[in-house]
């Protein structure tokens, strides 16, 4: 009996199935092998998440493609592929828009010429998992034989995905065993985009600490996404079925902070016409995020310490305490240990909150993550503005990599939104591929500050204007006053606009200005 020999590309896929590989490596090798076999311009593997398709591995697309999220309702070709359990082919005369228009690496920024594309939906355990798409610039590449090859390949692709998912679950269980009788973790809705070493380590730490009830202190500059990481931590914890209650401590007037956190009884103060529970009680059984915790006054800090130590709070005006079961997540962009030394933050509270501190790296230390995040924001702006395609030019990508990002991820989001609007105001139309050039970004791409320098203001102070013999606190205050004055001058005295330019909340800017004697 003659045993048929499999084609070399199928042998490669089978060989990968037989060895242990990291999930990302396995899927990347998969799309590269498929692209080589079909001699096509691009291959993408996309996973369905709610109403969006998320690229998990691509070959032949621009670098920011992995950060994009494709809304199924806005991309009829992807919707058509997803709707069939078969190969779907779009020939060169198809009038449906291509989701990768302007994103094919070898023709980046150009409208896709007459070309073919095909794809197939992928199913795991009776449910649709996502799609595999192939694009070629050569008309006629995806003939009947190619479509049959893709149909025969589908089962092998699904096996590779199933294996990658299993390997990821086994690895997660090794690092983070589920409690006895516990359910599987819920799908994490707080997605964090990034593949840099710093983010990978941080996500691993979040996974480890999530299943405990230890207080966690999230440290990081303004705009790094501390709230997003807090949501991720809660989503991975045993408390994910209960509420995550968010409190912006910087926005709490000192006179109302105690009532807001711990509640009050009727008649506790003028205007307390009824009994009202506080944020701690609202978070009972769940988690409480204390954002900008360094802004709390010392009297409120004392009551917060009691809640952490004893698991009980007392409503304002009440005679007896109440038990609460709350996991506290604190976040700040300030150095609490310095505040402890100067007496503006309680040492005992600091040690209670910082049982497990997690530092979120600034964007300038995250390398190519800036392009993945840019892809996410570009696709959001494309959908919001109704554009055919929105992408970055090569020089614009380089500018994003060189810029220091004092306002971090929030600043990146605002820069790209502003640049897209500028492109339209300069004559770009919604039915063309809109390419954002470096000049539209309006970035000062001088040398980036060294890691850990903590640049946060969005404006710089000349070294000549600083008395380097003064105490460090005075030097910092002088630099902050200068940055605020410059921002206000550029914004014609409008505080809200100056706050956006400086990358901080308006309430934080007002509070900082009062501390600096500027208001």
Residue pairs with C-beta under 8 A, 6 or more apart in sequence:
6 14
7 37
9 33
9 34
9 36
9 37
10 153
10 156
12 33
13 30
13 33
13 153
13 156
13 160
14 156
16 26
16 29
16 30
16 33
16 160
17 156
17 159
17 160
17 163
20 167
21 29
21 164
21 167
22 167
23 164
23 165
23 167
23 168
24 56
24 57
26 160
26 163
26 164
26 167
27 45
27 56
27 57
27 160
27 161
27 164
28 57
28 59
30 45
30 57
30 157
30 160
31 43
31 44
31 45
31 57
31 58
31 59
31 132
32 43
32 59
34 43
34 59
34 132
34 134
34 153
34 157
35 42
35 43
35 59
35 60
35 134
37 149
38 134
38 136
38 141
38 142
38 146
38 149
38 150
39 136
39 138
39 141
40 60
40 134
40 135
40 136
40 141
41 60
41 104
41 105
41 106
41 107
41 115
41 135
41 136
41 137
42 58
42 59
42 60
42 61
42 100
42 103
42 104
42 105
42 133
42 134
42 135
43 58
43 59
43 60
43 132
43 133
43 134
43 135
44 55
44 57
44 58
44 59
44 61
44 65
44 100
44 132
44 133
45 55
45 56
45 57
45 58
45 130
45 131
45 132
45 157
45 161
46 53
46 54
46 55
46 56
46 70
46 78
46 130
46 131
46 132
46 133
47 53
47 54
47 56
47 129
47 130
48 54
48 72
48 82
48 128
48 129
48 130
48 131
49 69
49 187
51 71
51 72
51 73
52 69
52 70
52 71
52 72
53 69
53 70
53 72
53 75
53 78
53 82
53 130
53 131
54 69
54 70
55 61
55 65
55 66
55 68
55 70
56 66
56 130
58 65
58 66
60 104
60 105
60 106
60 135
61 100
61 103
61 104
61 105
62 103
62 104
62 105
62 108
62 391
62 392
63 368
63 371
63 372
63 375
63 397
64 371
64 372
64 374
64 375
64 378
64 391
64 392
64 397
65 100
65 103
65 375
66 195
66 372
66 375
67 193
67 371
67 372
67 373
67 374
67 375
67 376
67 379
68 375
68 376
68 378
68 379
69 376
69 379
69 380
70 78
70 99
70 379
71 383
72 78
72 79
72 82
73 79
74 383
75 97
75 99
76 96
76 97
77 90
77 94
77 96
77 97
77 98
77 99
77 117
77 119
78 99
78 119
78 131
78 133
80 88
80 96
81 88
81 119
81 120
81 121
81 131
81 133
82 121
82 128
82 130
82 131
83 121
84 121
85 121
85 123
86 120
86 151
87 118
87 119
87 120
87 147
87 150
87 151
87 154
88 118
88 119
88 120
89 116
89 117
89 118
89 142
89 147
90 96
90 98
90 116
90 117
90 118
91 116
91 139
91 142
92 114
92 115
92 116
92 139
97 388
98 112
98 115
98 117
98 135
100 112
100 133
100 135
101 111
101 112
101 388
101 389
101 433
102 108
102 109
102 110
102 111
102 112
102 389
102 390
102 391
102 433
102 435
103 389
103 391
104 112
104 135
104 137
106 137
107 113
107 137
108 391
108 394
109 391
109 393
109 433
109 435
110 433
111 432
111 433
112 135
112 137
113 137
114 139
115 135
115 136
115 137
115 138
115 139
116 135
116 136
116 138
116 139
116 140
116 141
116 142
117 133
117 134
117 135
117 136
117 142
118 133
118 134
118 142
118 146
118 147
118 150
119 131
119 132
119 133
119 134
120 131
120 132
120 150
120 151
120 154
121 128
121 130
121 131
122 128
122 129
122 130
122 131
122 132
122 154
122 157
122 158
122 161
123 129
123 158
124 158
124 161
124 162
124 165
129 158
129 161
132 150
132 154
132 157
134 142
134 150
136 142
172 207
175 204
175 207
175 208
176 207
176 208
176 210
176 211
178 184
178 185
179 211
179 238
182 238
185 235
185 236
185 240
186 235
186 240
186 241
188 232
188 235
188 236
189 231
189 235
190 228
190 229
190 231
190 232
190 234
190 235
192 199
192 203
192 225
192 228
192 229
192 232
193 369
193 372
193 373
193 376
194 200
194 366
194 369
194 372
194 373
195 368
195 369
195 372
196 361
196 365
196 366
196 367
196 368
196 369
198 361
198 365
198 366
199 361
199 366
199 369
202 229
202 358
202 359
202 360
202 361
203 232
205 358
206 229
206 232
206 233
206 236
206 358
207 236
209 216
209 233
209 356
209 358
210 233
210 236
210 237
211 236
211 237
211 238
212 356
213 327
214 355
214 356
215 308
215 327
215 328
215 329
215 330
215 352
215 353
215 354
215 355
215 356
216 233
216 328
216 329
216 330
216 355
216 356
216 357
216 358
217 330
217 331
217 332
217 336
217 353
217 354
217 355
217 356
217 357
217 358
218 226
218 229
218 230
218 329
218 330
218 331
218 332
218 358
218 360
219 331
219 332
219 333
219 357
219 358
219 359
219 360
220 226
220 331
220 333
220 359
220 360
220 361
220 362
221 333
221 362
221 406
221 408
221 454
221 456
222 333
222 407
222 408
222 410
222 456
222 503
222 504
222 508
223 363
223 407
223 408
223 409
223 410
223 411
223 456
223 503
224 360
224 361
224 362
224 363
224 408
224 409
225 360
225 408
225 409
225 410
226 291
226 331
226 333
226 360
227 246
227 289
227 291
227 331
229 358
229 360
230 244
230 246
230 287
230 289
230 291
230 329
230 331
231 244
233 287
233 329
234 240
234 244
234 286
234 287
234 289
234 327
234 329
237 287
237 327
239 285
239 286
239 287
239 327
242 283
242 284
242 285
242 286
242 287
243 282
243 283
243 285
243 286
243 287
244 283
244 286
244 287
244 288
244 289
245 279
245 282
245 283
245 286
245 287
245 288
245 289
246 289
246 291
247 260
247 261
247 279
247 288
247 289
247 290
247 291
248 291
248 292
248 505
248 507
249 257
249 290
249 291
249 292
249 293
249 294
249 295
249 296
250 291
250 292
250 295
250 505
250 507
250 508
250 511
251 505
251 507
252 260
252 261
252 295
252 296
254 297
254 300
257 296
257 297
257 300
258 299
258 300
258 303
258 316
259 268
259 269
259 272
259 276
259 278
259 316
260 278
260 279
261 278
261 279
261 280
261 300
261 303
261 304
261 313
262 278
262 280
262 303
262 307
262 313
262 314
262 315
262 316
263 275
263 276
263 277
263 278
263 280
263 281
263 313
263 315
263 316
264 272
264 275
264 276
264 278
264 315
264 316
264 317
264 318
265 272
265 275
265 315
265 316
265 317
265 318
266 272
266 273
266 274
266 275
266 317
267 317
268 315
268 316
268 317
268 318
269 316
269 317
272 316
272 317
275 315
277 315
278 313
278 315
279 288
280 288
280 307
280 313
280 324
280 326
281 313
281 322
281 324
283 324
283 326
284 324
284 325
284 326
285 325
285 326
286 326
286 327
287 326
287 327
287 328
287 329
288 326
288 327
288 328
288 329
289 329
289 330
289 331
290 296
290 304
290 328
290 329
290 330
290 331
291 331
292 331
292 332
292 333
292 334
292 508
293 330
293 331
293 332
293 336
293 353
294 332
294 334
294 336
294 339
294 345
295 508
295 511
296 304
298 344
298 345
298 346
301 345
301 346
301 349
302 346
302 349
303 313
303 314
304 349
305 346
305 348
305 349
305 352
306 312
306 313
307 313
307 324
307 326
308 328
308 349
308 352
308 353
309 352
310 321
311 323
311 324
311 325
311 326
312 321
312 322
312 323
312 324
313 321
313 322
313 324
314 320
314 321
314 322
315 322
328 353
330 353
333 456
336 345
336 350
336 353
336 354
337 350
339 345
339 350
340 346
340 347
340 350
342 473
362 405
362 408
362 454
363 369
363 370
363 373
363 405
363 408
363 409
363 411
363 412
364 403
364 404
364 405
364 448
364 449
364 451
365 451
368 401
370 400
370 401
370 405
370 412
371 397
371 400
371 401
373 409
373 412
374 392
374 397
374 400
374 412
374 416
377 412
377 413
377 416
377 417
378 390
378 391
378 392
378 416
378 420
378 436
379 390
381 387
381 390
381 416
381 417
381 420
382 389
382 390
382 420
385 420
385 421
385 424
385 430
386 430
387 420
387 430
387 434
388 430
388 431
388 432
388 433
388 434
389 432
389 433
389 434
390 420
390 433
390 434
390 436
391 433
391 434
391 435
391 436
392 400
392 435
392 436
393 435
393 436
393 437
393 438
395 437
395 438
396 436
396 437
396 438
396 440
396 441
398 438
399 438
399 441
399 443
399 445
400 412
400 441
400 443
402 445
402 448
403 443
403 444
403 445
403 448
404 446
404 448
404 449
404 455
405 411
405 412
406 455
406 456
406 457
406 458
406 503
407 414
407 456
407 458
407 502
407 503
408 503
410 503
411 458
411 503
414 500
415 441
415 442
415 443
416 436
416 441
418 442
419 436
419 440
419 441
419 442
420 434
420 436
422 440
423 434
423 435
423 436
423 440
424 430
424 434
428 434
438 445
449 455
456 503
456 504
457 479
457 480
457 483
457 502
457 503
458 483
458 487
458 501
458 502
458 503
459 482
459 483
459 486
459 487
459 501
459 502
460 483
461 478
461 479
461 482
461 483
465 478
465 482
466 475
466 478
466 479
467 474
467 475
467 478
468 475
470 478
477 516
480 512
480 516
481 516
481 518
483 502
484 498
484 502
484 509
484 512
484 513
484 516
484 518
485 518
487 498
487 501
487 502
488 494
488 495
488 498
490 498
490 501
491 497
491 498
491 501
495 506
495 509
495 510
496 506
498 509
499 505
499 506
499 508
499 509
500 506
502 509
504 512
510 519
513 519
